[in-house]
Amino acid sequence: MTYPSTGIDVAAVDKALTTTRAVRRRLDLTRPVDNQIIYDCVDIAEQAPSGGNQGSRRWVVVRDPAIKARVAELYMATGGEFMISARDRIAGTGHPQERVMESAAHLAEHLAEVPAIIIPTIVGVHDGSGRPGLFDSVIQSVWSLCVALRARGLGTAWTTAVLGKREELREVLGVPDSNTQIAMIPVAWYIGDDFKQAPRYPAREITFIDHYGHTWQSGPSDPPQLANGPGTVVEVDIRAKPAVVWDLVTDINFGAVFSEEFVGARWAEGVDGPALGAHFIGSNIHPAIGEWDVSCHVHRFKENAEFGWVTSDPQNPGAQWCFELASIAGATRLRYSLVLGPGPSGISRAIEAMPEKEPKILQRRVTEHRGNMQRVVDAIRDQLTVERCANAANPIFGK
């Protein structure tokens, strides 16, 4: 895409934005950070949007070794001890949070040695009403600070655990009662030059146009078409390990109890169960379509992580379905997605019969699927919640 001339190096801005990571282990604890660098970056941060255009942000930069030591003690008490314990407990296990805990524990153990610690605050005290006007006037500014420092070769980490001792921190720093502390940002020169992008979902999988959860593989055109790859996604967080959720996700008949359309499935002859390339037959019913069977082919399979299949023709599927599992803070985030097309299916035949109604047909069909998909993931969550509660109450399994 061609952009109008702005005099801004778009590639450089994009690189700074996409490589500003939380840096903990690779902070240079020996190289001084000049105050002027911090002043320059605060000047940049202060240009961030602010509610009512009021300059209410105030920045505390901690350099005194004695004060840093006290801040480090508070951080250790509110989160550091847990991080160190978690690091030691899961070290060498291959746990998905192993590297994160190692990094977090390292910062907790060495926070007092960081050249500068920045505590951003804002004038005002949040009343807990949920109304905007306080945090929404400072968070974007702190992020600008982190990006500006990153562009100059310094690393930062956005931390908030120390706010568990907010009043003690207030006393140590002399922050007035009329101000709210927002975060704690350790600052140091970065060791190395390989800032990398983090793994994230592509924009098209998490960006919804007009309706939450409705996705498009391309476009959408105006008016929307089946060729654009319309689809939907539902998500739910489940307090269970991925391996436990996986057992229900790969049970191809589980959803039949809860879906208003899918009524059951069977593995093809000679197929023992889920595996890459496995084939099963799904049975469905719809008041406007009738009853039908569809051939399904597993095209995504990673144990405890993803289970996906395409319908009809594997090379030109009528639909693409997938369950994805990710560990999220002691739980599993279950994501269930659908993309219609590009191959022929019942919906493509309906569009051929009424081409002028294609946008409405797509909207209605995606909405129907979304409702059934939501019922299935909710049922998985509810069943595992019931099982967890039952095990906790059982004197044998609850130990």
N, C-alpha and C positions, 0 to 999 in steps of 0.2 A: 504494500500500500504506500502511496505517495502522500507525504504530509506537507502542509504549507511551511514555508521558511520561517523559522522562529529565532535563528541564531543560536539554538541550543543543540548540543551534541546528544541526540536522542540515544544513541548506543551507549554512551558513557553514563547517562542518567539511568538507563535500564540496567546496566551492569551493577551500579551502586545499589539500586533498589532490590535486585534479585540475588545479591550476594551478601546482604547485611544479615549475617547469622549471629546467633548467640555464641559468643566466644568465652570460654572458661579456662580450658587447659592451655591454650596457646596465647595467653596474655603474657607479655614480657614484664616480669616483676622487677626488673633491674633498671630499665631505661626510663628516665624521667619524662613526664609529659608536661610541656610548657603551658602555663596558664593561658597564654594568648591563644593557643589552639582551641582551648575550651571556650574562651570568650568569643572567638570567631564562630564557632559552631553554635553557641547559644544565640548569637545574632541571627544566624540562619534559621534556627528553630523558632525564634520569636516571630518569624514571618508566616508561620502556620496559621490557618483560620482560627478564630476565637469567637465564642458567643458574644454577640453585642459589640464585637470589635474592641473588647476591653482587655488591656494588657495586665492580666491578673496572675501570670505565672511567675514564680520565684524559684531560683536555683541555688541549692547549697552544695558546694564542692568541698569534700572532706579530704584534707591532705595531712593534717597533724597526726603523727603516728599514734598518739594516745587516744585520740578520738576514733581513728580508724580501728584500733584494737577494741574499743568499746562497741562500735557498730558491728564488728565481726563477732563479738560475743553474743550480741542480740540475734544476729543472723544464725549463728550456730544453735542457739536455743530454740528458734522458731522453725528451722528447717534443716539446718546443717547436720545435726545429729542423726536425723532420719535418713538424709541422703547418704551419709557415710555408712550407716547400718545397712541400707538397701544395696549400696555398692558392694559391700563385703559379702552380703547374703547371696547375690546373684552373679558374682564374679565367676567367669568361666563356664556359665550355664548356657550361654547362647540366648538368654532372655532378651526379648525385643527392646527392653529399656536398659540393657547392660551398659551400653556406651553413654547413654544420657546420664545415668546415675554415676558413672565414673567421672564424667565431666563436672556434674553438679557437686559431687563430693570434693573434687579437687578445688573448686572455687571456695567452698565453705572452709576448707583447711588453709587456704592462702589468701583469703579476702583482705586481711590486715596488711598484706604486702603489696596490694595493688596500688599503683602510683596515685590514682585519684578515684574517689567514689562520689558520684553525683546523685543527690536526692532532689528530684523535681517536686515542687509543691505548688499549690494554687491558693489564692486568697479566697476563702469561703469554706463552709462546712456543709457537706451533703446531708440533706434531711431525710434520706432514705425513701423519698416519695417516688423515685423512678423518673422524675421529670428531668429533662436535659438542662444543661447550662453550667455544669461544673466539670465533670470528667471529660465531657466532649469538648472542652476548651483547652485541654492540656495533653491528652494522650497523643494526638497527632503531632504536637510540638516535640514531645519526647522522641517520637519515632524519627522526626526530621533531624534531631540531634544525633541519633544513632547513625543515620545514613550519612550525615555530614562528616562524622568522625570516621566512618568506614572509608569514605572517599579519600581521606587523608592517611589511610593506612593504620588506623587504630581499631581495636576490637572493643565490643561492648556486650553486655548481657542484660536483658530486661528481667529483673527479679522483683518479687513482691513479698516473699516469705517474711522478711524482716518487719513488715507492717503488722504482723501478729503481735509485735511489741511496739505498737505505734506510739503509745504514750511515753514509754521509756526512751524511744528514739527521739521523740519531740524534746524531751528534757536534755538529752545528750547534745542535741544540735541547737537548742534554743529556739525551736520553731514555735511561733505563737499559736495559741489555741484557735485563733481565727483562720488558720491555714490548714489545708489538708495535704498530707504527704501522699504521693502517688506511686512511687516505685523507688528502687535502688539500682543505679547503673554503674557497675565497675568499669573503669576506663584504663586501657593500657595499649601500648603499641602491640600490633599483631605479629606473632612469630610465624614467618612464612609469607607466601604470596599466592596461595591457592584457595582463595575464597570460592566456595562452590554453591551452586543452587541446591536447594533441598528438594526431595521428591514430593510432589504435590499433584493433586488431580488436575487434569487439563481444564481450562476455563469452560469448555463446552459441556463438561460433565457436572459442573456445579453452578452454572449460570443459567438462570431461567428467565425467559422472555414472556412477560404478561401473566403467567400462571406459575406459582411456586411448584418446583419439582418437574416441570415440563422441559424437555431438552430437545436439541436439534443437532444432528451430525454435521449439517451444512445449512447455510442460509440463516433463518428461513426466508424463502422468497415471498413476494407479495403478489398474489395470495400464497399461503403455505401449501406445499405439495408433499406427497408421500416420498418423492425423490430426495427431499431434504433430510430424511431420516428422523422423523418425529419419535419421541420417546418420553419416558418418565423414570423417576427414581424415588424410592422411599428409603428412609433410614431409621434405625432405632438403636439405642444403646442398651446393652443387656449385661447385667451383673453376673457374668459367667466367662470362663476361659474360652478362647476360640475353639479349642478341641471339643468342648461340650456343645457349643453352638453348631459346629460342623456336622455332628451326628444328625441333627434335625434338618439342616440345610441340604444334605445329600440324600435325605429320605424323600424320594421322588413322589411319594403319596401323601406326605404330611399336609401339604397345602390344600388337598382335595376336601378336607373337612371344613375349611374356612372360606375358600373361594366360592363365589357364586357362579363361576363359569367352568373352572377346571374340576373334573370329577374323579380323576385317577390316572395312573400310569403303570406301565409294565416294561421291564427290561426286555430287549429283543432276545430271541433265542440264542443261547450260547453266551450271553453277557451276564456276568455274576454281580456286577454293581458298578458304581461310579468310577470312571477312569477316563483319561484323555482318549477321545475317539469312540467312546462307548455310545451305544445306540439304544434309545427307548421310545416307546409309543405313548403319547399323551392323549387322553380322552376329554372332550369338552362338550358343553351344552350352552346354548344362548337362545333366548326367546325369539329373537329375530332371525337367527341363522339356523337353528336346529342342533343336531348332534353331529360330531365329527371327530375323527382321530387324526393326529398329526405326528409325523416322524421327527424325532429330536436327536441331535448329535452333539455330544459333549466336545466343545472346542476350547474351553478354558478349564484347567484343572491344576490347582496347587493346594496340596493338603493343608487344611486349617486356614486357608487364605482366599481361594476363589473357586467357584464352581459355576460354569456357564455353558449354555447350549444354544444352538441355532435350530430353527424349524425348517422342515421340508428339505430343501437342497443346501447342503453344506457350502457349496460354492456361490449360491445365490439365495440366501435364506429369506424366508417370509418374515421372520422376526428373530431378534437376538436377545437372550435373557442371561442374567448373571447375578449370582450372590457373591459379595465380597466381604471379608471379615478383617477387621483391624483392631489391634489392642489399643484401648484408650483408657488410661488412668485406672487400671484395675478392672476394666470392663471390656466388652467387645462391641464395637460399632458394626452393626450388620447393615449392609447396603444392598438393595435389591433393585436392579435396573432393567430397563427394556428399551429396545430400539425397534421400530417397525420398518420392515423392508430390508433390503431393496427389492427382494424377489417377490413373486406372486403369492397372494394369500386371499383370504376372504375379504379383507378390507380393500385390496386392489381391485377385486371384482366389483365391489360396491361402488368404487370410484368410477370404474369404467361405465357402469350403468347410469351414474348420476354425476358426471364430471363437474357440473356447476356447483355441486355441494361438497366438493373435496375438502375445503377447510373445516366445515362443520362436521363432516364424517370423521376427519382426523381428530378433532377436538373431543368429540363424543367418545371415540374408541380409546384414546389415551386416558381419558377420565375414568372410563369403565375399568381399564386395566389397573390404573393407579389405586382405585378403591379396593380391588381384590388383592393387590400386592401389599397394601397397608394392612389388610386383615391378616395376611399370612405372617408378616414380620411381627405384628403385635401378638399373634398366637404363639410364635416361637419364644418371644420375650416372656409372655405370661406363663407358659408351661415351665420354662426354666426357673422363673421366679417362684412358682409353687413348689417345684422340686427342691430348690435351695432352702425354702422355709421349712419344708417337711424334714429335710436332712438335719437342719439346725435344731429342730424340736425333738429329733430322735436321739435318745441317749447313746445309741451306738454310732450312728453316722455323724452326729453333731459334735463329737469330740474333736 
